[in-house]
Amino acid sequence: MVEAKIPHVMSWIKNALIDLAITAVIAVYAFNGATWGWWVIAIYTPLMVLLKVFALSGAASAVQRKADEVPLWFYHLLFAANVILLFVADFNYAAFGWVAIWLLSVLAESRSRPKKGS
C-alpha cells in the first residue's frame, strides 16, 4: 500500500519543484546571507505577487491551468516556511510579499472551489 503512494507523492513533488527550490533559496539566504539568494528572492517575490494578482484579476481566465496534484497543505507549509525564514533573516519586504502571495493564493483557491449547493 505504501509503495503505491510513493509514485503519487513523487508526482506532486515534481509539480511543486519550483516552490521547493525557492524555499531552499530562502533558507540558504536566511542561514548564511548569500548575496545571490537575496537577488533571487528580490526578483522572484514581486513577480509572484504580480502573477497572483493577474490570476485573480480574471484576465488569466483564458489561460488553461494544468490540474495540480499537490495538496493544499503542502503549499501552506511552504508559504509559512518562506514567511518565517524571511522574517528571521530580517528581509521584511520580501516576507510581507510572501504573506501577500499566501493570501492571494488562498483567495484564488476559494474562488476556484465549486460553491456548496451548486
C-alpha positions, 0 to 999 in steps of 0.5 A: 500500500505504501509503495503505491503512494510513493509514485503519487507523492513523487508526482506532486513533488515534481509539480511543486519543484519550483516552490521547493527550490525557492524555499531552499533559496530562502533558507540558504539566504536566511542561514548564511546571507548569500548575496545571490539568494537575496537577488533571487528572492528580490526578483522572484517575490514581486513577480509572484505577487504580480502573477497572483494578482493577474490570476485573480484579476480574471484576465488569466481566465483564458489561460488553461491551468494544468490540474495540480496534484499537490495538496493544499497543505503542502503549499501552506507549509511552504508559504509559512516556511518562506514567511518565517525564514524571511522574517528571521533573516530580517528581509521584511519586504520580501516576507510581507510579499510572501504573506501577500502571495499566501493570501492571494493564493488562498483567495484564488483557491476559494474562488476556484472551489465549486460553491456548496449547493451548486 
